[in-house]
Amino acid sequence: MVARSHTVAFQGVEARPVEVQCAVSPGLPAFSIVGLPDKAVSEARDRVRSALSSMAIALPSKRITINLSPADLPKEGSHFDLPIAVALLSALEIIPPDAAEGAVSLGELSLDGSLVPVVGALPAAMTAAAEDRALLCPKASSAEAAWVDATQVIGATSLGDVVRHFSGQAPLSAAQPGEVCLAPSVRDLRDVKGQERAKRALEIAAAGRHHLIMLGTPGSGKSMLAARLPGILPPLTPSEALETSMIQSLCGLLDEGGISRTRPFREPHHTASMAAIVGGGRGAKPGEISLAHNGVLFMDEFPEFPRTVLETLRQPIETGEVMVARANAHVKYPCRFMLVAAANPCKCGYLTDPARACSRAPVCGEDYLGRISGPLMDRFDLRIEVPPVGFTDLDLPPSGYSSATVAARVEAARAVQAQRFEGMEPRQNADMEGKLLEEIAAPDAEGKELLLKAAERFGLSARAYHRILRVARTIADLEGARDIRRPHVAEALSFRISARAAS
């Protein structure tokens, strides 16, 4: 007789179903696991044996064979402990076979039989729902998995709880979805003295998910402005929260008892490798661009990143997804993020500061910003210069709108876009393309005339032309205007060409 249980193997954000088969046959006592297991899976036999011993369950003096099917799919991770133990207990007739086969299980076993939380509970719940099975997982991982309401999620604290649940002695109740409510940010836009134009650019970028680059001298407030961006972004919608949390679950970032509706804000250091930014390494894990999905990727000291890393951003910025191709894995991850970059105008940083002279101007600025290629710079919708703030201005009272006021306007503009793109692939104005862009972002006659003149005067590319239309559409949405008029186009153009001379 072959006993069966079910679990998953992870390939990117996808959890592929795996059948765990257990056969107890006559022969020399042995415990073997087959089906392309890695080291962590092979070591499961010792953890399972010790966990069963702690429950006073002795293994028979027979040959125990565990097969992980399909056998050609690599199996990695310690989450195979629990399904192997369930299949073995079913083969020993300790738990009913139909109960073992009716659930997808995953979890790591301690030597005393307690269950340790594992990564990937949320994608596993999606697979369990697709197969019309319940999900059995450690209690610490159940709150995130319970967000998938199409399946029953059961959280257990130990292998003993699992046995009592399946045997009917003490059934476990279904887990409830958990949501992590982070404390509101104390960083407010009004803390930034001056820089009203930069604040306006942040508002437009947040409303339409437009990519933004800030150029300015050291200490002008570029990082300070970027740090206040999460405070004006609307919370994740339920579908966006599920998408984002799927990636975070695979990386073990959901460790606070649930998922969060706060948009991701990732800020990698400029020494980060290509695998860290784009994804890769052992198992082709997601990188920072995927962890920033539906959120913000802030790259400070942008020209200091390796050229190869910067150039790999070009395709994900356009498509919203990245294919991580390695010798043993080809995995596709979503990465629809908003890129916010900050850079000094030159290597010494004071090229544009009239109070300080750059000894190598203008060659210093050309060499430094030349590290950012033209095609990559062309993908930034908004380019702004952040001038230095005098120390005398620091004593001035706060100016401009608060983060709460700006956030309300951004949320209203996002609501307009959600209604506009209902049932379509685009979600924000930055995603529009083709015929949809021509229909929704067509300016009036005066606006079109201004745009054509600017395109001819500054030699704008077709990509730049379309990006200006998208920004103009967002500016109109923030104003509550139905049509794009000349002032909207003019403001969009001002953000596109303001930093051209410096770049």
Helices and strands as residue ranges (DSSP letters): E 2-11, E 14-25, E 30-34, H 39-42, H 44-54, E 63-69, G 78-80, H 81-91, H 97-101, E 103-105, E 108-109, E 115-116, H 121-130, E 134-138, H 139-145, E 153-156, H 159-167, E 179-180, G 189-191, H 196-208, E 212-216, H 222-227, G 230-232, H 238-250, E 259-260, E 265-266, H 274-278, E 279-280, E 285-286, H 288-291, E 296-299, G 302-304, H 307-311, H 314-319, E 321-326, E 329-334, E 338-343, H 363-369, H 374-377, E 382-386, G 391-395, H 403-420, G 429-431, H 434-440, H 445-458, H 462-479, H 486-497
